[in-house]
Amino acid sequence: MDDLDAIRRANAAHEGGSLRGVLEKAPERRAEFATTSGIGVRRLYGPADRAEADYLADQGFPGEFPFTRGVQPTMYRGRFWTMRQYAGFGTAEESNRRYRYLLDQGQTGLSVAFDLPTQMGRDSDHAFARGEVGRVGVAIDSLADMETLLAAIPLDRVTTSMTINATASILLALYLAVAEKQGVKWSSVGGTIQNDILKEYVARGTYIYPPRASLRVITDIFAFCAAEVPTWNTISISGYHIREAGSTAVQEIAFTIANGIAYVEAAIAAGLDVDRFAGRLSFFWNVHNDFFEEVAKFRAARRIWARIMRDRFAARDPRSMVLRCHAQTAGSSLTAQQIDNNVVRVTLQALAAVLGGTQSLHTNGRDEALALPTEDSARLALRTQQVIAHESGTADTIDPLAGSYFVESLTDELEKKTLEYLARIDDMGGAVSAIEAGFMQREIQHAAYRYQQEIERRERVIVGVNQFTQERESLPEILKIDPALEERQRRQVAAVREGRDRTRATAALAEVSRRARGEDNLMPAILEAVRAMCTLGEISDAMREIFGEYRPDAIL
């Protein structure tokens, strides 16, 4: 056992001797070093920095409380993380071709991007949808589109993540209806809906209904899936978009976990037992540029969530305490200048996610600062994961950076600062009240402003942007969406309305409205509506009429 007093004396001698002499001749690059969250980074870390550490209480073993070292006992020695490339554009036919291509290239799960009208509950022929159909994701208006999107994809063998929030209940119903048509039992269907509406009010904006009505829809999904679709992950509580909006790593953890607490509280208030639904909750993290802070972020988040679920919500099933997560490299870190530099950024970010212990991962394409990724860029992004998995050796042992004085200190500091934020949010009445008061939004705005100021003052170097620039750069070929696709999609949704059983569709939409007005679970009615070929916009409108639309106050 090291003698900490002896180590401290030796360190003092080092600082007063060889270090002092070097600093007098050549000062360090900066007077102070810090992570993106403002956590000070000392010159050197050693045993004295971990003097109060309790290994079993704070780190433990993978697959065991508090899950700091990972959520499975064998982690990647058992199987690699799911390589789930996010894709979707134009029509369902085009996206289906891209999905089947990526699966042929070794992708192990689907991740679906939807266009803005689909996210906002508008059909492709709605006036608000003009110019946006198929632009940032695939357009899905009805069961016909979903069948096309998933054609020849075996839903009992491929898991699917759908990045959808306000209309998550409808997209899940469409997915389950396609599974029925494929003859796949719901008990064999696996995947995730993002379904995290609270972060939309904080950071992203694709909400429809007011917060408390949205929570009702979400808890209905929890209850329905607990009974009918037991292997489906009913929510992916997302820090990704909070970070993309400009938050620090601490804010990303704190605000995301605060939202998670709100979902658990809402489900319990709706009468659900915590151990009945909590095991199907999942999280979604950003992976940014500060490599060691990002590794520590995953470890701290798992420990915080495990303790909250055990101590605050009295969960007894260990699965209810596990923070399982998907990760995506930081889109906001990609640059339009010198896009090949993005390959390096994405590789380092992906490696941080793997060392942090993610369960699935998306790696961004090098050209995504300019447009949706081309097929070549998507393949290269996937190959990045495959090289890390098969060639780097980082997946051969579990939590390889554990015990690093620096990483463990960062993990502790991130936990401490996160808990301080959570206490402030609790004092405000919880996440919903904090969002309604604009607290989270203002904190993110201030952090984003500070970060941008650092770039503009060149205190933070972005290679190819504020240093190491080139006067002339050739522009790469980028993916372009054919404008004719929008008109074709408009005709298709009109044909669906014309060809369906109008009486059945009208009755199904009336039942959605009736349930929204009352307390019955919405999911059975939404399922019947999609089977009756009601469109996504019509089903959304049936709930809009009852819940209303959210109009936020200005946040200054």
LUMMARMI-352322 format. One record per residue (C-alpha): residue in three letters; x, y, z. Coordinates in steps of 0.001 Angstrom, whole numbers, plus 500000, padded with zeros to 6 digits. Each point is the difference from the previous one (the first is absolute). Layout:
N
[r "ALA",[X,Y,Z]]
...
This chain:
556
[r "MET",[500000,500000,500000]]
[r "ASP",[501403,503392,499029]]
[r "ASP",[500753,502435,502826]]
[r "LEU",[497932,503047,498982]]
[r "ASP",[501981,502337,502248]]
[r "ALA",[503220,498828,498360]]
[r "ILE",[498477,500506,496555]]
[r "ARG",[498880,503524,500929]]
[r "ARG",[503482,500848,501261]]
[r "ALA",[501566,498598,496837]]
[r "ASN",[497570,502008,497868]]
[r "ALA",[500851,503198,501878]]
[r "ALA",[503676,499307,499389]]
[r "HIS",[499282,499395,496303]]
[r "GLU",[498096,503305,499693]]
[r "GLY",[502685,501947,501805]]
[r "GLY",[502836,498347,498122]]
[r "SER",[500011,498779,496395]]
[r "LEU",[496526,501364,499177]]
[r "ARG",[500762,503486,501294]]
[r "GLY",[503156,500184,497953]]
[r "VAL",[498210,499017,496798]]
[r "LEU",[497118,502459,500587]]
[r "GLU",[502461,502864,500531]]
[r "LYS",[501521,499312,496594]]
[r "ALA",[496839,499027,498071]]
[r "PRO",[496566,500899,501402]]
[r "GLU",[497086,497693,499190]]
[r "ARG",[497692,500734,497073]]
[r "ARG",[497309,501499,502232]]
[r "ALA",[499714,501240,503548]]
[r "GLU",[496984,497740,500565]]
[r "PHE",[498671,496865,498328]]
[r "ALA",[496389,498846,500215]]
[r "THR",[497503,497607,498387]]
[r "THR",[497066,501283,497962]]
[r "SER",[497958,499918,503236]]
[r "GLY",[502466,502303,501727]]
[r "ILE",[501484,497255,502173]]
[r "GLY",[503587,500978,500724]]
[r "VAL",[502615,497616,498615]]
[r "ARG",[503064,499740,502187]]
[r "ARG",[503488,499410,498633]]
[r "LEU",[500264,496573,501580]]
[r "TYR",[497729,497535,501806]]
[r "GLY",[501135,497366,502459]]
[r "PRO",[498992,497784,502935]]
[r "ALA",[499324,503004,502245]]
[r "ASP",[497147,501021,497677]]
[r "ARG",[498276,496677,500740]]
[r "ALA",[500742,499851,503734]]
[r "GLU",[496307,499933,500963]]
[r "ALA",[498917,497594,497249]]
[r "ASP",[497887,496954,500861]]
[r "TYR",[500486,497518,497179]]
[r "LEU",[497029,497735,500721]]
[r "ALA",[497563,502865,500656]]
[r "ASP",[501068,502266,497154]]
[r "GLN",[501335,497702,497286]]
[r "GLY",[499134,496416,500763]]
[r "PHE",[499754,497445,497221]]
[r "PRO",[498410,500067,496534]]
[r "GLY",[496405,498840,500030]]
[r "GLU",[499657,500790,503709]]
[r "PHE",[498870,503060,501962]]
[r "PRO",[500903,502862,499552]]
[r "PHE",[500894,498951,496416]]
[r "THR",[502801,502563,499722]]
[r "ARG",[502109,497450,498138]]
[r "GLY",[497286,498879,497587]]
[r "VAL",[496527,498531,499826]]
[r "GLN",[500897,496408,499040]]
[r "PRO",[502416,497624,501748]]
[r "THR",[501871,499249,496754]]
[r "MET",[499316,503203,498019]]
[r "TYR",[501668,499869,496557]]
[r "ARG",[501752,496699,500740]]
[r "GLY",[496518,498492,499621]]
[r "ARG",[498906,501991,496970]]
[r "PHE",[500800,503390,498536]]
[r "TRP",[497781,503028,500391]]
[r "THR",[497248,500285,497388]]
[r "MET",[501280,501910,496979]]
[r "ARG",[496885,501977,499219]]
[r "GLN",[500528,502553,497230]]
[r "TYR",[497359,502755,499952]]
[r "ALA",[498488,500384,496540]]
[r "GLY",[496887,501099,498183]]
[r "PHE",[499233,502404,497176]]
[r "GLY",[497533,500654,497233]]
[r "THR",[497372,497310,499577]]
[r "ALA",[499575,496687,501746]]
[r "GLU",[501258,498190,496872]]
[r "GLU",[503314,501881,500002]]
[r "SER",[500554,499558,503714]]
[r "ASN",[499235,496285,499772]]
[r "ARG",[502742,499629,497393]]
[r "ARG",[502487,501790,502280]]
[r "TYR",[499029,497805,502986]]
[r "ARG",[500419,496787,498066]]
[r "TYR",[503359,501217,498677]]
[r "LEU",[501247,500806,503524]]
[r "LEU",[498811,496626,501315]]
[r "ASP",[501882,498317,497156]]
[r "GLN",[503113,501972,501059]]
[r "GLY",[499880,498615,503526]]
[r "GLN",[497762,502427,501875]]
[r "THR",[498216,498151,502798]]
[r "GLY",[496977,502223,500642]]
[r "LEU",[497901,502657,498298]]
[r "SER",[499711,503609,501136]]
[r "VAL",[497296,501988,498242]]
[r "ALA",[500078,503747,499365]]
[r "PHE",[496633,501585,499194]]
[r "ASP",[499351,503236,498150]]
[r "LEU",[498706,503055,501844]]
[r "PRO",[496342,499663,498939]]
[r "THR",[499951,496441,501366]]
[r "GLN",[501617,501185,503235]]
[r "MET",[497478,502838,500344]]
[r "GLY",[496882,497958,499223]]
[r "ARG",[499295,501433,496544]]
[r "ASP",[499270,498029,496851]]
[r "SER",[502139,500612,496941]]
[r "ASP",[497177,501885,498252]]
[r "HIS",[499442,502416,502901]]
[r "ALA",[500805,503643,499243]]
[r "PHE",[502565,500090,502843]]
[r "ALA",[501889,497080,498425]]
[r "ARG",[500918,501773,496769]]
[r "GLY",[503719,499905,499286]]
[r "GLU",[500713,497631,502901]]
[r "VAL",[498720,496641,498750]]
[r "GLY",[502818,497434,500098]]
[r "ARG",[502666,502637,500652]]
[r "VAL",[501520,498983,503341]]
[r "GLY",[498528,496532,500199]]
[r "VAL",[497433,497693,498484]]
[r "ALA",[496390,501070,499503]]
[r "ILE",[497480,497650,501654]]
[r "ASP",[496339,500834,499565]]
[r "SER",[498213,496674,500410]]
[r "LEU",[500280,496248,500398]]
[r "ALA",[500701,499752,496273]]
[r "ASP",[503208,502019,500433]]
[r "MET",[501099,497998,503028]]
[r "GLU",[499512,496728,498153]]
[r "THR",[502187,501305,497191]]
[r "LEU",[502648,501286,502425]]
[r "LEU",[500324,496571,501651]]
[r "ALA",[499553,497796,496939]]
[r "ALA",[502203,496864,500078]]
[r "ILE",[501357,500927,503447]]
[r "PRO",[499273,497203,502538]]
[r "LEU",[498623,501773,503051]]
[r "ASP",[500566,496985,502241]]
[r "ARG",[503754,500072,499279]]
[r "VAL",[500867,503696,499459]]
[r "THR",[499501,502517,502792]]
[r "THR",[498927,503498,499027]]
[r "SER",[500529,503335,501706]]
[r "MET",[497633,502770,498943]]
[r "THR",[500976,503594,500709]]
[r "ILE",[496480,501264,500541]]
[r "ASN",[498425,501851,502896]]
[r "ALA",[496697,501869,499704]]
[r "THR",[498606,497350,497631]]
[r "ALA",[501798,497028,501594]]
[r "SER",[496728,498268,500920]]
[r "ILE",[498887,500065,496353]]
[r "LEU",[503329,498808,498562]]
[r "LEU",[500115,497164,502538]]
[r "ALA",[496456,499011,499031]]
[r "LEU",[500980,500029,496314]]
[r "TYR",[503047,497832,500745]]
[r "LEU",[497914,497489,501950]]
[r "ALA",[497386,499902,497238]]
[r "VAL",[502725,499135,497468]]
[r "ALA",[501258,497253,502334]]
[r "GLU",[496461,498590,500053]]
[r "LYS",[499930,499957,496207]]
[r "GLN",[503383,498223,499977]]
[r "GLY",[498616,497404,502408]]
[r "VAL",[502455,501038,502721]]
[r "LYS",[498752,499837,503578]]
[r "TRP",[500354,503182,501979]]
[r "SER",[501894,498079,502674]]
[r "SER",[502747,499440,497406]]
[r "VAL",[500232,503630,498907]]
[r "GLY",[502948,501976,501354]]
[r "GLY",[501007,503619,499734]]
[r "THR",[499674,503468,501465]]
[r "ILE",[497921,503105,499517]]
[r "GLN",[501666,503187,501166]]
[r "ASN",[496686,501250,501435]]
[r "ASP",[501794,502625,502128]]
[r "ILE",[497801,503049,499681]]
[r "LEU",[501415,502003,502918]]
[r "LYS",[503339,500600,498280]]
[r "GLU",[498048,501335,496994]]
[r "TYR",[498765,502892,502136]]
[r "VAL",[503546,500541,501265]]
[r "ALA",[502142,499684,496897]]
[r "ARG",[498441,498862,496750]]
[r "GLY",[496442,501213,499383]]
[r "THR",[498159,497095,498334]]
[r "TYR",[497169,499965,502525]]
[r "ILE",[496255,500167,499347]]
[r "TYR",[498067,499826,503265]]
[r "PRO",[500640,501745,503344]]
[r "PRO",[502441,498218,502360]]
[r "ARG",[497490,498407,502354]]
[r "ALA",[497825,498650,497183]]
[r "SER",[503123,498624,498342]]
[r "LEU",[500935,498201,503227]]
[r "ARG",[496584,498336,499976]]
[r "VAL",[500657,498618,496479]]
[r "ILE",[503402,498734,501101]]
[r "THR",[498710,498206,503087]]
[r "ASP",[497294,498364,497854]]
[r "ILE",[502808,498620,497808]]
[r "PHE",[501827,498728,503105]]
[r "ALA",[496904,498147,501229]]
[r "PHE",[499068,498596,496590]]
[r "CYS",[503485,498668,499236]]
[r "ALA",[500464,498532,503470]]
[r "ALA",[496942,497847,499277]]
[r "GLU",[500249,499431,496235]]
[r "VAL",[503543,500665,498684]]
[r "PRO",[502269,498922,502860]]
[r "THR",[503343,500245,498167]]
[r "TRP",[499424,503493,498600]]
[r "ASN",[501920,502932,501513]]
[r "THR",[497234,502509,500584]]
[r "ILE",[502143,503104,500307]]
[r "SER",[503518,501165,499249]]
[r "ILE",[500537,502855,502416]]
[r "SER",[502181,502261,497963]]
[r "GLY",[502926,502169,500940]]
[r "TYR",[501171,500023,496401]]
[r "HIS",[497916,502974,498885]]
[r "ILE",[500634,501850,503252]]
[r "ARG",[503724,499802,499216]]
[r "GLU",[499429,500918,496350]]
[r "ALA",[498229,503157,501200]]
[r "GLY",[503210,501045,501766]]
[r "SER",[499901,498508,503497]]
[r "THR",[503019,498845,501941]]
[r "ALA",[500533,496332,500831]]
[r "VAL",[498776,500636,503562]]
[r "GLN",[496827,501666,498730]]
[r "GLU",[499462,497146,497556]]
[r "ILE",[500047,497446,502818]]
[r "ALA",[498042,502126,502473]]
[r "PHE",[497172,501143,497747]]
[r "THR",[499626,496585,498410]]
[r "ILE",[499816,498206,503337]]
[r "ALA",[497606,502676,501327]]
[r "ASN",[497729,499225,497041]]
[r "GLY",[500375,496296,500744]]
[r "ILE",[498893,500609,503586]]
[r "ALA",[496927,501843,498683]]
[r "TYR",[499055,497045,497771]]
[r "VAL",[500353,497541,502865]]
[r "GLU",[497921,502226,502283]]
[r "ALA",[497298,500360,497336]]
[r "ALA",[499835,496244,499461]]
[r "ILE",[499751,499315,503728]]
[r "ALA",[497284,502663,500316]]
[r "ALA",[498118,498209,497211]]
[r "GLY",[500000,496850,502116]]
[r "LEU",[502917,498065,498487]]
[r "ASP",[502378,498048,502228]]
[r "VAL",[503566,501251,499536]]
[r "ASP",[501413,496516,499472]]
[r "ARG",[497403,499343,497315]]
[r "PHE",[501173,502717,497608]]
[r "ALA",[503402,501345,501087]]
[r "GLY",[501941,497140,498473]]
[r "ARG",[498904,501144,496527]]
[r "LEU",[501218,503582,500421]]
[r "SER",[503107,500889,498021]]
[r "PHE",[502161,503082,499509]]
[r "PHE",[501648,501742,497053]]
[r "TRP",[503282,501890,500423]]
[r "ASN",[502011,502323,497841]]
[r "VAL",[503741,499325,499666]]
[r "HIS",[501912,503254,499645]]
[r "ASN",[503663,500903,499594]]
[r "ASP",[501343,500086,503577]]
[r "PHE",[501071,496366,499946]]
[r "PHE",[500532,499180,503682]]
[r "GLU",[497016,502050,501177]]
[r "GLU",[497799,498073,497577]]
[r "VAL",[501257,496624,501268]]
[r "ALA",[499397,501107,503590]]
[r "LYS",[496536,501331,499101]]
[r "PHE",[498686,496531,499144]]
[r "ARG",[501398,498557,503240]]
[r "ALA",[498623,502801,502196]]
[r "ALA",[496549,499889,498394]]
[r "ARG",[499643,496272,500644]]
[r "ARG",[500943,500402,503664]]
[r "ILE",[497668,502955,500562]]
[r "TRP",[497012,498287,498372]]
[r "ALA",[500512,496738,501905]]
[r "ARG",[500003,501818,503327]]
[r "ILE",[496954,502114,499093]]
[r "MET",[497975,496959,498985]]
[r "ARG",[500955,498062,503128]]
[r "ASP",[499874,502765,502584]]
[r "ARG",[497391,502420,498636]]
[r "PHE",[497574,497630,498304]]
[r "ALA",[500591,496859,502077]]
[r "ALA",[500603,497825,496934]]
[r "ARG",[500848,496442,500969]]
[r "ASP",[500664,498347,496670]]
[r "PRO",[503644,500702,498992]]
[r "ARG",[498825,500438,496395]]
[r "SER",[498023,503052,501141]]
[r "MET",[503247,501622,501157]]
[r "VAL",[501965,499451,496796]]
[r "LEU",[500648,502965,497744]]
[r "ARG",[500192,498400,496547]]
[r "CYS",[500927,502444,497277]]
[r "HIS",[500439,500767,496343]]
[r "ALA",[502623,502552,498970]]
[r "GLN",[500582,502144,496952]]
[r "THR",[503048,502013,499076]]
[r "ALA",[499514,503760,500218]]
[r "GLY",[498386,501495,496919]]
[r "SER",[500698,503496,501316]]
[r "SER",[503739,499264,500001]]
[r "LEU",[500060,499281,496253]]
[r "THR",[501383,502757,497790]]
[r "ALA",[499094,500964,496459]]
[r "GLN",[503641,500984,499521]]
[r "GLN",[502544,497233,499313]]
[r "ILE",[497394,497272,500398]]
[r "ASP",[502578,497197,500133]]
[r "ASN",[500943,501311,503447]]
[r "ASN",[496564,498795,501070]]
[r "VAL",[501102,496396,499500]]
[r "VAL",[502631,500524,502709]]
[r "ARG",[497533,501724,502327]]
[r "VAL",[497422,497246,499577]]
[r "THR",[502583,497274,500606]]
[r "LEU",[501132,501527,503296]]
[r "GLN",[496417,500591,501100]]
[r "ALA",[499002,496440,499114]]
[r "LEU",[502976,498651,501933]]
[r "ALA",[498943,502050,503047]]
[r "ALA",[496491,498500,499806]]
[r "VAL",[501431,496481,499849]]
[r "LEU",[502379,500629,502908]]
[r "GLY",[497045,501511,501865]]
[r "GLY",[497923,496849,499493]]
[r "THR",[497184,500873,497583]]
[r "GLN",[497495,497324,498897]]
[r "SER",[499565,501307,496469]]
[r "LEU",[501662,502658,497885]]
[r "HIS",[499467,502176,496946]]
[r "THR",[503015,501610,498348]]
[r "ASN",[499376,503136,497931]]
[r "GLY",[500999,500294,496367]]
[r "ARG",[502804,502373,499132]]
[r "ASP",[497722,502116,497761]]
[r "GLU",[497081,500480,502424]]
[r "ALA",[500864,503644,500632]]
[r "LEU",[498955,500534,496371]]
[r "ALA",[497172,497545,499373]]
[r "LEU",[498685,496547,500800]]
[r "PRO",[502867,497501,499578]]
[r "THR",[500707,498427,496650]]
[r "GLU",[500122,496230,499755]]
[r "ASP",[503815,500087,500010]]
[r "SER",[500092,502183,503122]]
[r "ALA",[497518,497764,501794]]
[r "ARG",[502086,496942,499186]]
[r "LEU",[503204,501673,501238]]
[r "ALA",[498252,500996,503239]]
[r "LEU",[498920,496391,500518]]
[r "ARG",[503497,498730,499193]]
[r "THR",[501329,502315,502732]]
[r "GLN",[498011,498047,502579]]
[r "GLN",[501038,496688,498507]]
[r "VAL",[503702,500902,500149]]
[r "ILE",[499669,501017,503657]]
[r "ALA",[498148,496773,500769]]
[r "HIS",[502178,497545,498128]]
[r "GLU",[503451,501578,499787]]
[r "SER",[500666,502318,502944]]
[r "GLY",[499815,497554,502904]]
[r "THR",[497928,502468,502054]]
[r "ALA",[497079,497566,500149]]
[r "ASP",[502041,497154,501454]]
[r "THR",[499927,501123,503640]]
[r "ILE",[497272,501778,501945]]
[r "ASP",[500248,503674,501000]]
[r "PRO",[503725,500192,499172]]
[r "LEU",[500439,503554,501333]]
[r "ALA",[498666,499112,503455]]
[r "GLY",[502549,500752,502674]]
[r "SER",[501487,502898,498065]]
[r "TYR",[500460,502702,502596]]
[r "PHE",[498843,502575,497467]]
[r "VAL",[496960,498105,498671]]
[r "GLU",[498791,499015,503457]]
[r "SER",[500414,503594,501245]]
[r "LEU",[498056,501290,496983]]
[r "THR",[497266,497424,500628]]
[r "ASP",[499686,501207,503602]]
[r "GLU",[499964,503684,499000]]
[r "LEU",[497362,499452,497319]]
[r "GLU",[497832,498176,502529]]
[r "LYS",[500427,502750,502586]]
[r "LYS",[499098,502822,497606]]
[r "THR",[497080,498031,498551]]
[r "LEU",[498527,499427,503452]]
[r "GLU",[500262,503732,500707]]
[r "TYR",[497894,500711,496887]]
[r "LEU",[497493,497286,500913]]
[r "ALA",[499560,501540,503451]]
[r "ARG",[499254,503402,498417]]
[r "ILE",[497460,498427,497627]]
[r "ASP",[498334,498151,502885]]
[r "ASP",[499702,503308,501862]]
[r "MET",[498131,501418,496983]]
[r "GLY",[497485,497150,500119]]
[r "GLY",[501636,497648,497500]]
[r "ALA",[500899,499950,496334]]
[r "VAL",[496630,501091,498599]]
[r "SER",[499888,503065,502264]]
[r "ALA",[503634,500794,499182]]
[r "ILE",[499216,499794,496281]]
[r "GLU",[496881,502128,500341]]
[r "ALA",[502082,502605,501869]]
[r "GLY",[502647,499938,497251]]
[r "PHE",[502783,498964,502394]]
[r "MET",[501548,497227,497913]]
[r "GLN",[499684,502023,496808]]
[r "ARG",[501808,503007,501505]]
[r "GLU",[502796,497862,501442]]
[r "ILE",[500611,498423,496589]]
[r "GLN",[499907,503375,498245]]
[r "HIS",[502627,501401,502348]]
[r "ALA",[502244,496957,499545]]
[r "ALA",[499667,500141,496212]]
[r "TYR",[500853,503710,499999]]
[r "ARG",[503113,499446,502131]]
[r "TYR",[501164,497186,497717]]
[r "GLN",[499539,502112,496880]]
[r "GLN",[501830,502906,501578]]
[r "GLU",[502938,497716,500752]]
[r "ILE",[500128,498999,496332]]
[r "GLU",[499800,503575,498771]]
[r "ARG",[502749,501098,502394]]
[r "ARG",[502048,496968,498867]]
[r "GLU",[500187,498756,503554]]
[r "ARG",[498538,496777,498623]]
[r "VAL",[501564,498744,496756]]
[r "ILE",[497767,498421,497361]]
[r "VAL",[502349,498597,497386]]
[r "GLY",[499215,501343,496549]]
[r "VAL",[497611,502646,501344]]
[r "ASN",[501846,502476,502211]]
[r "GLN",[503502,498572,499491]]
[r "PHE",[501761,497952,497322]]
[r "THR",[497614,501278,497333]]
[r "GLN",[500242,499793,496219]]
[r "GLU",[499153,502768,497596]]
[r "ARG",[498459,497719,497415]]
[r "GLU",[498196,496732,500525]]
[r "SER",[498307,497776,497469]]
[r "LEU",[496415,499136,500873]]
[r "PRO",[499142,496301,500151]]
[r "GLU",[497070,498323,498319]]
[r "ILE",[497073,500117,502411]]
[r "LEU",[496671,498204,500166]]
[r "LYS",[497208,501959,498312]]
[r "ILE",[496301,499312,500431]]
[r "ASP",[497975,500052,496790]]
[r "PRO",[497282,502705,500371]]
[r "ALA",[497628,497769,498004]]
[r "LEU",[499863,497603,502946]]
[r "GLU",[497811,502412,501959]]
[r "GLU",[497299,500106,497338]]
[r "ARG",[500061,496203,499699]]
[r "GLN",[499585,499669,503764]]
[r "ARG",[497099,502462,499963]]
[r "ARG",[498233,497944,497348]]
[r "GLN",[500577,496803,501964]]
[r "VAL",[498437,501276,503211]]
[r "ALA",[497002,501307,498065]]
[r "ALA",[499591,496557,498401]]
[r "VAL",[500049,498350,503438]]
[r "ARG",[497129,502191,501191]]
[r "GLU",[498040,499369,496824]]
[r "GLY",[500394,496219,500078]]
[r "ARG",[499223,499186,503641]]
[r "ASP",[496762,499074,501778]]
[r "ARG",[498842,503478,500983]]
[r "THR",[497532,498826,502616]]
[r "ARG",[502632,497935,501784]]
[r "ALA",[502550,502834,499851]]
[r "THR",[497529,502565,501352]]
[r "ALA",[499006,497743,502882]]
[r "ALA",[503638,499271,500847]]
[r "LEU",[500905,503690,500168]]
[r "ALA",[496964,500708,502174]]
[r "GLU",[501186,497322,502431]]
[r "VAL",[503438,501607,500192]]
[r "SER",[498361,503314,500917]]
[r "ARG",[497717,498327,502548]]
[r "ARG",[502909,498342,501761]]
[r "ALA",[502041,503202,499956]]
[r "ARG",[497116,501751,501713]]
[r "GLY",[499758,497276,502657]]
[r "GLU",[502443,497731,501777]]
[r "ASP",[500019,496787,497943]]
[r "ASN",[503329,498975,498496]]
[r "LEU",[500475,501626,496597]]
[r "MET",[502096,497279,498366]]
[r "PRO",[497223,497507,499076]]
[r "ALA",[498068,502798,498276]]
[r "ILE",[503085,501247,498145]]
[r "LEU",[500719,496444,498840]]
[r "GLU",[496492,499626,498626]]
[r "ALA",[500330,503375,498264]]
[r "VAL",[503190,499020,498170]]
[r "ARG",[498466,496645,499021]]
[r "ALA",[497060,501968,498606]]
[r "MET",[502487,501969,497839]]
[r "CYS",[499542,503247,501893]]
[r "THR",[502961,502263,499341]]
[r "LEU",[502546,501200,502506]]
[r "GLY",[498739,503559,499640]]
[r "GLU",[496382,498983,500594]]
[r "ILE",[500848,498043,503144]]
[r "SER",[502132,502886,501291]]
[r "ASP",[497146,502425,499304]]
[r "ALA",[497562,497808,501917]]
[r "MET",[502179,500511,503074]]
[r "ARG",[500788,503652,499167]]
[r "GLU",[496306,500806,500248]]
[r "ILE",[499945,498726,503584]]
[r "PHE",[503482,500814,501333]]
[r "GLY",[500646,503222,498097]]
[r "GLU",[503381,501144,498667]]
[r "TYR",[502900,501240,502082]]
[r "ARG",[501133,503587,499490]]
[r "PRO",[503085,500810,502107]]
[r "ASP",[500687,503359,501563]]
[r "ALA",[503140,501799,498846]]
[r "ILE",[503072,498965,501994]]
[r "LEU",[502436,502854,500592]]
